[in-house]
Amino acid sequence: MTRGARMARIVAPAALGICALAAWEVLVALNGIPPYVLPGPLQIARTLVADWTGLSAALAVTLRITLMALAAAIVLGVALAILFAQSRWLANALFPYAVVLQVTPVVAIAPLVIIWAKDATLALLICAWIVAFFPILSNTATGLDAADRNLADLFRLYGASRWQTLVRLRLPSALPYFFAGLRVSGGLALIGAVVAEFVAGTGGTGSGLAYVILEAGYRLQIPKMFAALTLISAIGIVMFVVLGLIARLALRRWHETAGAGEE
């Protein structure tokens, strides 16, 4: 990818975003819309600065739950995918239940999880994990099954053990699929953490950005609500970019997906 193309990938969305924010600010000013109905971007920015102490503490809580849920989803999702790859019977027996877990609305089961867990942080972590778990499991299992059949036959011809085939062939073949699922799960873990906190309604010093949004809405502090929403969006964007960068660094030397779009 040329330097101009790299700059275009950054400048184009940035310019579009700036134009959208400017239009938003102008429309709010021209129509005299009060901040408790729709604040402008400048008002939201001033609120971010003025309330940064409380917002940053809530941001840390939400980010901690998100990262913990994502880490748990990675460990359990990859471990189960490897078990499924080693035992077709086990995959056929358990995978439908993973699908059931995926399609169950977290809003519906969050109250039960909160009651059973008896700890607010653990309940939020479980809810966020439920949302983030399936893409990693599904993509990694698909990647493990997508190993080149000719190479698999070659491994058998040379007498490779199942462990050697797994480590030297199937796991490397599954990496692009794993990273694709990881980028999806990163955003889903954030959504799960926020939705679970909405349902839990936890407050106090350990509350996250979802509670800030609820509290601001009850008090008609709409600029603060938008400031919290802005931070949630920023977390999602940063996570997506960071996970994409990790995937490119891990795959750039040997897999063609890492160089997609660089011609």
C-alpha positions as CSV (number, residue, x, y, z in Angstrom):
1,M,0.0,0.0,0.0
2,T,1.4,3.4,-1.0
3,R,1.8,6.3,1.5
4,G,-1.0,8.2,-0.3
5,A,-3.4,5.2,0.1
6,R,-2.6,4.9,3.8
7,M,-3.3,8.6,4.3
8,A,-6.5,8.3,2.4
9,R,-7.7,5.6,4.7
10,I,-7.2,8.0,7.6
11,V,-8.1,11.3,6.1
12,A,-11.4,10.2,4.4
13,P,-13.2,8.9,7.5
14,A,-11.8,11.8,9.6
15,A,-13.0,14.4,7.1
16,L,-16.4,12.8,6.9
17,G,-16.7,12.7,10.7
18,I,-15.6,16.4,11.0
19,C,-18.2,17.4,8.4
20,A,-21.0,15.5,10.2
21,L,-20.1,17.0,13.6
22,A,-20.0,20.5,12.1
23,A,-23.4,20.0,10.5
24,W,-24.7,18.7,13.8
25,E,-23.4,21.8,15.6
26,V,-24.8,24.2,13.0
27,L,-28.3,22.6,13.1
28,V,-28.4,22.7,16.9
29,A,-27.4,26.3,16.9
30,L,-29.7,27.5,14.1
31,N,-32.8,25.7,15.5
32,G,-32.1,26.7,19.1
33,I,-32.3,23.2,20.4
34,P,-31.8,23.2,24.1
35,P,-29.1,20.9,25.5
36,Y,-31.6,18.8,27.5
37,V,-33.1,17.7,24.1
38,L,-30.0,17.5,21.9
39,P,-26.7,18.9,22.8
40,G,-24.2,19.9,20.2
41,P,-20.7,18.3,19.8
42,L,-19.0,21.3,21.5
43,Q,-21.3,21.0,24.5
44,I,-20.6,17.3,24.7
45,A,-16.8,18.0,24.5
46,R,-17.1,20.5,27.3
47,T,-19.0,18.0,29.4
48,L,-16.3,15.4,28.8
49,V,-13.7,17.8,30.1
50,A,-15.8,19.1,33.1
51,D,-16.9,15.6,34.2
52,W,-13.8,13.7,33.3
53,T,-13.0,12.5,36.8
54,G,-16.3,10.6,37.2
55,L,-16.4,9.5,33.5
56,S,-12.9,8.2,33.5
57,A,-13.6,6.1,36.6
58,A,-16.7,4.6,35.0
59,L,-14.7,4.1,31.8
60,A,-12.2,2.0,33.7
61,V,-14.9,-0.2,35.2
62,T,-16.6,-0.8,31.8
63,L,-13.2,-1.5,30.1
64,R,-12.1,-3.9,32.9
65,I,-15.3,-6.0,32.6
66,T,-15.0,-6.0,28.8
67,L,-11.4,-7.1,28.7
68,M,-12.0,-9.8,31.4
69,A,-15.0,-11.1,29.4
70,L,-13.0,-11.1,26.2
71,A,-10.1,-13.0,27.8
72,A,-12.5,-15.6,29.2
73,A,-14.1,-16.0,25.8
74,I,-10.7,-16.5,24.2
75,V,-9.6,-19.2,26.7
76,L,-12.8,-21.1,26.8
77,G,-13.7,-20.6,23.1
78,V,-10.3,-21.8,21.8
79,A,-10.2,-24.7,24.3
80,L,-13.6,-26.0,23.3
81,A,-12.8,-25.5,19.6
82,I,-9.8,-27.7,20.0
83,L,-11.8,-30.4,21.8
84,F,-14.4,-30.3,19.1
85,A,-11.7,-30.7,16.5
86,Q,-10.4,-33.8,18.3
87,S,-13.8,-35.4,18.8
88,R,-16.5,-35.2,16.2
89,W,-18.9,-36.8,18.6
90,L,-18.2,-34.2,21.3
91,A,-18.7,-31.4,18.7
92,N,-22.0,-32.8,17.6
93,A,-23.2,-33.2,21.2
94,L,-22.2,-29.8,22.6
95,F,-22.2,-27.3,19.6
96,P,-26.0,-27.0,19.6
97,Y,-25.9,-25.8,23.2
98,A,-23.4,-23.2,22.3
99,V,-25.8,-22.0,19.6
100,V,-28.6,-21.9,22.2
101,L,-26.3,-19.8,24.4
102,Q,-25.6,-17.4,21.5
103,V,-29.2,-16.8,20.5
104,T,-30.5,-16.3,24.0
105,P,-31.0,-12.6,24.7
106,V,-28.6,-11.4,27.4
107,V,-31.3,-9.0,28.6
108,A,-33.6,-11.9,29.3
109,I,-31.1,-13.9,31.4
110,A,-29.2,-11.1,33.0
111,P,-31.6,-10.8,36.0
112,L,-31.2,-14.6,36.7
113,V,-27.4,-14.4,36.4
114,I,-27.4,-11.5,38.8
115,I,-29.4,-13.5,41.3
116,W,-27.3,-16.7,40.9
117,A,-23.9,-15.0,40.9
118,K,-24.6,-13.0,44.1
119,D,-21.9,-10.6,43.0
120,A,-22.4,-7.6,40.7
121,T,-19.0,-7.8,39.0
122,L,-19.2,-11.5,38.5
123,A,-22.7,-11.2,37.0
124,L,-21.6,-8.5,34.6
125,L,-18.6,-10.6,33.6
126,I,-20.7,-13.7,32.9
127,C,-23.2,-11.7,30.8
128,A,-20.5,-10.1,28.7
129,W,-18.8,-13.5,28.3
130,I,-22.0,-15.1,27.0
131,V,-22.2,-12.5,24.2
132,A,-18.5,-12.7,23.3
133,F,-18.0,-16.4,23.5
134,F,-19.7,-17.9,20.4
135,P,-17.8,-16.0,17.6
136,I,-14.5,-17.2,18.9
137,L,-15.7,-20.8,19.3
138,S,-17.4,-20.9,15.9
139,N,-14.6,-19.3,13.9
140,T,-11.8,-21.2,15.6
141,A,-13.6,-24.5,15.1
142,T,-14.2,-23.7,11.4
143,G,-10.5,-22.8,11.0
144,L,-9.4,-26.0,12.6
145,D,-11.6,-28.0,10.2
146,A,-10.4,-25.9,7.2
147,A,-6.8,-27.2,7.3
148,D,-5.5,-28.2,3.8
149,R,-6.6,-31.9,3.3
150,N,-3.5,-32.6,1.2
151,L,-1.2,-31.4,3.9
152,A,-3.2,-33.4,6.4
153,D,-2.6,-36.5,4.3
154,L,1.1,-35.6,4.1
155,F,1.3,-35.4,7.9
156,R,-0.4,-38.9,8.2
157,L,2.0,-40.3,5.5
158,Y,5.0,-39.2,7.6
159,G,3.5,-40.7,10.8
160,A,2.7,-37.4,12.6
161,S,0.8,-37.7,15.9
162,R,-2.5,-36.0,16.4
163,W,-0.8,-33.5,18.7
164,Q,1.8,-32.7,16.0
165,T,-0.9,-32.3,13.4
166,L,-2.8,-30.0,15.7
167,V,0.1,-27.8,16.6
168,R,1.9,-27.7,13.3
169,L,-1.0,-27.7,10.8
170,R,-4.5,-27.2,12.2
171,L,-3.8,-24.4,14.7
172,P,-1.8,-22.2,12.2
173,S,-4.5,-22.8,9.6
174,A,-7.1,-21.6,12.2
175,L,-5.3,-18.4,13.1
176,P,-7.0,-16.1,10.4
177,Y,-10.4,-17.5,11.5
178,F,-9.6,-17.0,15.1
179,F,-8.6,-13.3,14.6
180,A,-11.7,-12.7,12.6
181,G,-13.8,-14.0,15.4
182,L,-11.8,-12.0,17.9
183,R,-12.5,-8.7,16.3
184,V,-16.2,-9.5,16.4
185,S,-16.1,-10.7,20.0
186,G,-14.3,-7.6,21.1
187,G,-17.2,-5.4,20.2
188,L,-19.7,-7.9,21.5
189,A,-17.9,-8.1,24.9
190,L,-18.3,-4.3,25.2
191,I,-22.0,-4.5,24.2
192,G,-22.6,-7.3,26.7
193,A,-20.9,-5.4,29.5
194,V,-23.0,-2.3,28.9
195,V,-26.3,-4.2,28.4
196,A,-25.7,-6.2,31.6
197,E,-25.0,-3.1,33.6
198,F,-28.2,-1.5,32.2
199,V,-30.1,-4.5,33.5
200,A,-28.3,-4.8,36.8
201,G,-28.6,-1.1,37.5
202,T,-25.5,-1.2,39.7
203,G,-24.4,2.2,41.1
204,G,-21.9,3.7,43.5
205,T,-18.1,3.9,43.0
206,G,-18.0,0.6,41.1
207,S,-20.5,1.7,38.4
208,G,-19.6,1.8,34.7
209,L,-20.6,3.9,31.8
210,A,-24.1,2.3,31.5
211,Y,-25.0,3.5,34.9
212,V,-23.7,7.0,34.1
213,I,-26.1,7.0,31.1
214,L,-29.0,5.9,33.2
215,E,-28.3,8.4,35.9
216,A,-27.8,11.2,33.4
217,G,-31.1,10.3,31.7
218,Y,-33.0,10.4,35.0
219,R,-31.6,13.8,35.8
220,L,-32.0,15.2,32.3
221,Q,-28.2,15.7,32.0
222,I,-28.3,14.9,28.3
223,P,-24.8,16.2,27.5
224,K,-23.3,13.9,30.1
225,M,-25.3,11.0,28.6
226,F,-23.9,11.8,25.2
227,A,-20.4,12.1,26.7
228,A,-20.7,8.6,28.1
229,L,-22.0,7.3,24.8
230,T,-19.0,8.9,23.1
231,L,-16.6,7.1,25.4
232,I,-18.3,3.7,24.7
233,S,-18.0,4.3,21.0
234,A,-14.4,5.3,21.4
235,I,-13.7,2.1,23.3
236,G,-15.2,0.0,20.5
237,I,-13.2,1.8,17.8
238,V,-10.0,1.5,19.7
239,M,-10.5,-2.2,20.4
240,F,-11.4,-2.9,16.8
241,V,-8.2,-1.1,15.6
242,V,-6.0,-2.7,18.2
243,L,-7.3,-6.3,17.5
244,G,-6.9,-5.7,13.7
245,L,-3.3,-4.5,14.3
246,I,-2.6,-7.6,16.4
247,A,-4.0,-9.8,13.6
248,R,-1.9,-8.2,10.9
249,L,1.3,-8.4,13.1
250,A,0.6,-12.1,13.8
251,L,-0.2,-13.1,10.2
252,R,1.8,-10.7,8.0
253,R,4.8,-13.0,7.4
254,W,2.8,-16.0,6.1
255,H,-0.9,-15.5,5.5
256,E,-2.4,-13.5,2.6
257,T,-5.2,-12.1,4.6
258,A,-2.8,-9.9,6.5
259,G,-1.9,-8.1,3.3
260,A,-5.4,-7.6,2.0
261,G,-5.7,-4.3,0.3
262,E,-2.0,-3.5,0.3
263,E,-1.5,-3.7,-3.4
